[in-house]
Amino acid sequence: MNFEKLNWENDRVVIGDFTFSLGISKPENFDKGDECFVLWKNKAILDEYKTYFSINHKQCNNVLELGMWDGGSTALWYELLRPKRIVGIDNLDKKDTDYFTRWKHQRMEEDGSFIKTFWNTSQANPQQVRDIIKNEFNSESIDIVFDDASHHYSSTIVSFETIFPYLQPGAIYIIEDWAWLHWKNWVHKFPRGEDISRLVYQMIQSAGSYSDIISSVNVYPGFAVVERGSKRLTDDFKLQDHIFLPTYTKKNTFKKRLKAAVKAMIE
Ligand SMILES: C[S@@+](CC[C@H](N)C(=O)[O-])C[C@H]1O[C@@H](n2cnc3c(N)ncnc32)[C@H](O)[C@@H]1O
């Protein structure tokens, strides 16, 4: 892990020869012009990741990222984790920037690694996502998934149920910004009913029901880490099928007892 190589400045983070402008877009008159990545993250979340990865020593040969924005996060995860293979998916109708393309070729040549992006691809399209996993990971299982895409419940659960069976036991599935429902400055930006903290709660319920599907859920303010259990899962995996909830019989209420008494009197 290369977190100690991150050099933080006001509007950017630098790692080696590569500059990442911080925020949703780079500032006008950025001194590097287009010679930088745009990274829609801040120091706080990367400090949380640093803490997580310093405690949890995870294998990271094969990495899948959902939600690339400008490609900066894909490049950053590569620089930090140095996987053998990293694949990114985003539903934006765009292409890799020239800076990203040059960085990618340099890294693939120097390291013999594999870096590939799929634009125009939705996390909520199980067939497309499954084809990418089967074709691009060479039948090797995935070690880490970063989901920083829609943050909507309906599409986040689809990609989770599609991808989770392809993780090996001990591999991790990370859901970024899972807590937006509880952030008063952000909640209005998302549609009602699409909160993903509900999904994290379902994951916790599953871990408590059957630990061979989800073996742990670690929750941080900026992301949740779901660890894959050992049970083999198939393409029809549905999280809800792996949650046990008891069914209680209804209470013998006063109204019910009265009704029964009246019925007995009539009979
Ligand atoms: C918060 S941005 C990602 C930021 C990026 N990971 C970074 O740190 O710089 C969310 C991204 O998810 C993408 N996205 C939204 N819905 C998606 C979907 N259904 N499938 C794939 N990507 C999606 C958006 O186009 C956007 O690029």
The ligand as a Tripos MOL2 file, in Angstrom:
@<TRIPOS>MOLECULE
LIG
   27    29     1     0     0
SMALL
NO_CHARGES

@<TRIPOS>ATOM
      1 C1        -19.2140   10.2960   -7.1430 C.3       1 LIG1
      2 S1        -18.8600   10.0080   -8.7940 S.3       1 LIG1
      3 C2        -17.4730    8.9490   -8.7020 C.3       1 LIG1
      4 C3        -16.2550    9.6490   -8.2140 C.3       1 LIG1
      5 C4        -14.9700    8.9210   -8.4440 C.3       1 LIG1
      6 N1        -14.9960    7.5720   -7.8900 N.3       1 LIG1
      7 C5        -13.8560    9.7010   -7.7780 C.2       1 LIG1
      8 O1        -13.5570    9.4290   -6.5930 O.co2     1 LIG1
      9 O2        -13.3060   10.5920   -8.4180 O.co2     1 LIG1
     10 C6        -20.1180    8.8670   -9.2330 C.3       1 LIG1
     11 C7        -19.9350    8.2930  -10.6220 C.3       1 LIG1
     12 O3        -20.8400    7.1970  -10.7400 O.3       1 LIG1
     13 C8        -21.3710    7.2060  -12.0280 C.3       1 LIG1
     14 N2        -22.6610    6.5070  -12.0160 N.ar      1 LIG1
     15 C9        -23.8680    6.9430  -11.5650 C.ar      1 LIG1
     16 N3        -24.8140    6.0090  -11.7410 N.ar      1 LIG1
     17 C10       -24.2000    4.9520  -12.3100 C.ar      1 LIG1
     18 C11       -24.6550    3.6820  -12.7620 C.ar      1 LIG1
     19 N4        -25.9400    3.3180  -12.6590 N.pl3     1 LIG1
     20 N5        -23.7580    2.8430  -13.3110 N.ar      1 LIG1
     21 C12       -22.4550    3.2090  -13.4290 C.ar      1 LIG1
     22 N6        -21.9650    4.4040  -13.0390 N.ar      1 LIG1
     23 C13       -22.8260    5.2630  -12.4880 C.ar      1 LIG1
     24 C14       -21.4910    8.6800  -12.3950 C.3       1 LIG1
     25 O4        -21.4970    8.8410  -13.7880 O.3       1 LIG1
     26 C15       -20.2500    9.2560  -11.7530 C.3       1 LIG1
     27 O5        -19.1930    9.2860  -12.6590 O.3       1 LIG1
@<TRIPOS>BOND
     1     1     2 1
     2     2     3 1
     3     2    10 1
     4     3     4 1
     5     4     5 1
     6     5     6 1
     7     5     7 1
     8     7     8 2
     9     7     9 1
    10    10    11 1
    11    11    12 1
    12    11    26 1
    13    12    13 1
    14    13    14 1
    15    13    24 1
    16    14    15 ar
    17    14    23 ar
    18    15    16 ar
    19    16    17 ar
    20    17    18 ar
    21    17    23 ar
    22    18    19 1
    23    18    20 ar
    24    20    21 ar
    25    21    22 ar
    26    22    23 ar
    27    24    25 1
    28    24    26 1
    29    26    27 1
@<TRIPOS>SUBSTRUCTURE
     1 LIG1         1 GROUP 0 **** ****
